[in-house]
């Protein structure tokens, strides 16, 4: 497996800029149905990245969509995933324009993935998990295990469940399980100025 992940540690001002880009994109898309053009001046924000964007209304999840593939510039993937989280998460009705001010945006920029063989190779609160078995795939972000107070075995079984697999599928030699770290930031707790 080739190690692919976001190559930089984002500075606080870069995180703030990405949060502004995500919110401006949601507003523009809600108004015109388009993703705004343009790109940031910072080169770090143009590096390819895998990203998940989560929308929250208070403590409740309102939408979450992302990609593990690092094929497009970070800022562009954030724009696309913000719109997808607001409009295409099948668990929720599309976000309406009047809801935008009440939503919190959380961005998870994915780091390098590494293969894991069992729970002793997983660090709760640091690692997210991705499983692939046949045509089935499932991913849970690092913050999910912390929020649910899961141990590593539970995290593995819940990732299998997310993929539509039996709970013990992670033990199957045909399954690929990878862990990844993520830079997670939100406009609920904005990066320092």
C-alpha positions in Angstrom: 0.0 0.0 0.0 1.4 3.4 -0.9 1.5 5.9 1.9 -0.6 8.9 0.9 -1.8 11.6 3.2 -1.7 15.4 3.7 1.9 16.4 3.9 1.7 19.5 6.1 0.7 20.4 9.6 -1.8 23.3 9.1 -1.1 26.5 11.0 -4.0 28.1 12.9 -4.4 30.9 10.3 -4.6 28.2 7.5 -7.3 26.4 9.5 -9.3 29.6 9.9 -9.0 30.3 6.1 -10.3 26.8 5.3 -13.2 27.2 7.7 -14.0 30.6 6.0 -13.8 28.9 2.6 -16.2 26.1 3.7 -18.7 28.6 5.1 -18.5 30.9 2.1 -19.0 27.9 -0.2 -22.1 26.8 1.7 -23.6 30.3 1.5 -22.8 30.7 -2.2 -24.1 27.2 -3.0 -27.3 27.9 -1.0 -27.8 31.1 -2.9 -26.8 30.2 -6.5 -26.3 26.5 -6.5 -22.6 26.9 -7.5 -19.3 26.4 -5.8 -17.4 29.8 -5.9 -14.3 30.0 -8.1 -10.9 31.1 -7.0 -8.1 29.6 -4.9 -6.2 30.6 -1.8 -2.8 32.3 -2.0 -1.2 29.8 0.4 0.5 26.8 -1.4 -0.1 24.5 1.6 -3.9 24.8 0.9 -3.4 23.6 -2.7 -1.7 20.3 -1.8 -3.9 17.2 -2.6 -5.7 15.8 0.4 -8.4 13.4 1.7 -11.0 15.4 3.7 -14.2 14.9 5.6 -16.5 17.8 6.4 -19.1 17.4 9.2 -21.9 19.8 9.9 -23.4 20.0 13.4 -26.5 21.7 14.7 -25.8 22.0 18.4 -24.5 18.6 19.4 -26.4 16.8 16.7 -24.8 15.7 13.4 -26.5 17.4 10.4 -24.3 15.9 7.6 -20.9 14.3 7.0 -19.3 13.4 3.7 -15.7 13.0 2.7 -13.1 11.2 0.6 -9.9 9.3 1.5 -8.5 10.0 -1.9 -5.9 12.7 -2.2 -6.5 13.7 -5.8 -7.6 17.3 -5.6 -6.3 20.5 -3.8 -7.2 20.6 -0.2 -9.3 23.8 -0.5 -11.3 22.4 -3.5 -12.0 19.1 -1.7 -13.2 21.1 1.3 -15.6 23.1 -0.9 -16.9 19.9 -2.6 -17.3 18.0 0.7 -19.0 20.9 2.5 -21.6 21.0 -0.3 -22.0 17.2 -0.3 -22.4 17.1 3.5 -25.1 19.8 3.2 -27.0 18.2 0.3 -26.1 14.6 -0.3 -25.7 12.8 3.1 -28.5 10.2 2.7 -29.2 10.1 6.5 -30.5 13.7 6.5 -32.7 16.1 4.5 -30.7 18.7 2.6 -29.7 21.7 4.6 -31.8 24.7 3.9 -30.3 28.2 3.4 -32.0 29.5 6.6 -30.1 26.8 8.7 -26.6 27.9 7.7 -26.1 30.4 10.6 -26.9 27.7 13.1 -24.5 25.1 11.8 -21.0 24.4 13.0 -18.5 23.2 10.5 -15.9 20.6 11.4 -13.1 19.7 9.0 -10.9 16.6 9.2 -7.8 16.6 7.0 -6.6 13.0 6.7 -3.0 12.0 7.2 -1.0 9.0 6.0 -2.8 5.7 6.3 -1.0 2.6 7.7 -2.1 -1.0 7.7 -3.1 -2.4 11.1 -3.7 -6.0 12.1 -5.4 -5.7 15.4 -6.6 -3.5 18.3 -3.1 -3.3 19.9 -2.0 -1.2 16.9 -4.8 1.4 17.3 -4.6 4.5 19.5 -8.0 5.8 20.5 -8.3 9.6 20.2 -5.5 9.6 17.6 -6.4 7.0 14.9 -9.3 6.8 12.6 -10.1 3.5 10.8 -10.9 2.4 7.3 -11.8 -1.1 6.3 -12.1 -2.6 2.8 -13.3 -6.1 2.1 -14.5 -7.0 -1.4 -16.9 -4.3 -2.5 -17.5 -3.0 1.0 -15.8 0.0 2.5 -16.3 1.8 5.8 -14.6 4.7 7.6 -14.8 6.2 11.0 -12.9 9.4 12.0 -10.7 9.5 15.0 -13.1 11.7 17.0 -15.9 9.1 16.7 -14.3 6.6 19.1 -13.6 9.3 21.7 -17.2 10.7 21.5 -18.7 7.2 21.9 -16.1 6.1 24.6 -15.1 3.0 22.5 -12.1 0.8 23.1 -10.0 -0.4 20.1 -12.0 -3.7 19.6 -15.3 -1.8 19.6 -13.9 0.7 17.2 -12.9 -2.1 14.8 -16.3 -3.8 15.0 -18.1 -0.5 14.6 -16.0 0.3 11.5 -17.0 -3.1 10.1 -20.6 -2.3 10.8 -20.2 1.0 9.0 -19.0 -1.0 5.9 -22.0 -3.4 6.2 -19.7 -6.2 7.2 -20.0 -8.7 10.1 -18.4 -7.4 13.4 -15.4 -9.7 13.2 -14.6 -9.0 9.5 -11.5 -7.1 10.5 -9.9 -10.5 11.4 -10.4 -11.9 7.8 -7.1 -12.0 5.9 -8.9 -10.8 2.9 -9.9 -7.5 4.7 -7.6 -4.5 4.6 -7.8 -2.3 7.7 -5.9 0.9 7.8 -5.5 3.6 10.5 -4.9 7.3 9.9 -4.5 10.4 11.9 -6.4 13.6 11.0 -6.1 17.3 11.7 -9.5 18.1 13.1 -10.7 21.7 13.6 -14.0 23.4 13.9 -15.5 26.9 13.9 -17.2 26.0 17.2 -13.7 26.2 18.7 -11.8 28.3 16.2 -8.0 28.1 16.0 -6.2 30.7 18.1 -5.5 34.1 16.6 
